[in-house]
């Protein structure tokens, strides 16, 4: 497990979400409201969160692991700006508040 795959202190666990192609299409079409949905899991509860992709970085060069900058205009998780680690092969990861850019 790489350092980025370790979830932050207060993560929202992603239990499902878009394919790699859907992620990149959402980034490319963000001016046309190209949002994607993520399913977040909390014990026996699952909720869907729609977010715009504002940035994508390769996490480990595998082509399946991504670091995402997200924008959620409704602030469903209490924040409008979020970051995520997401694996498109497993459709799992975490989502949380942006960490400091000082590292």
N, C-alpha and C positions, 0 to 999 in steps of 0.2 A: 504494500500500500504506500503510495507516495504521500508527501507532506500535504498536498492540496486535497487529497481524497479524505483526509481526516476532517470531520465536520467541526464547525466552530462551536462555541460554548452553548448557544441556544439555537440549534438547527431545526429546521422543518424538513423531515425526511421525505424525499421524493420517491413515490412508489410507482410512478408511471408518468409518461410524457411523450413528447414528439420524437420523431425519427431525426436522423442527422439532416436529411434533405429538408424536412419541415423547419428545423432550426435555421438553416441557412436561407431558406425562402423567407422566413419571418424577418430576418435581418435585412435582406435585400428589399423587402416590400414594407418596411416599417412605416414609410410615409403613406401607405394605403391601409394602415391599421392591420398589419400582418402579425397579429398576436398568436401565441401558442398557449396550450393548456398543460398544466402540470397537476398531477394528483398527489396531494400530500397526505401522509398516513400518520395517525395518532391513535395508537392502541386499536380500539374498535371503530374509530371514526376516520372517514376519508373525505377530503374536500378538494374541489377543483379550483385552481388559481389561474387566471389568464394574465399573461404578461407580454410586453413587447421586448424583443431582443435588442439591446443597445450595443452589445459587443460580444464577440466570441474569440476565445484564445484556446489553442491546443494545449492540453494539460500535460501529456506525456509522449506525444508523437504517434500514438497508436491509431489515430483516426476515429477513436470511439470515446475518448475522455476529453471533456470540455470545461472551461471556466467561462461562466456566462455573467454578463452585466444585464440586469433586467429592470424594467420599469413597469410598475403596477399602479395605474392611475387611480384606482379605487382604494389603495392602501389597505387591502383586505387583511394583511398581516401586520398592520400598524405602521408600515413603511411604504413609501412609493418606490424607492430605489433599493434593489436587492442584488445579491450576488449568489451564484450557485456553482456547485460542481455537479456535472451530469454526465453519465455514461450512456451513450445512445445504443450500445449493444445490449446492455442489461436494463435500460430505461429506469435507472435508479440513481440517486445522489442525495444532495442536501441543498437547502436554500436558506439564506439568512441575511442579516444586515451586512452592508459592505464593511469590510475590514479596512483599517488604515492602509494607505498606500506607502507607508514608510518601510517597506521591506522588500 
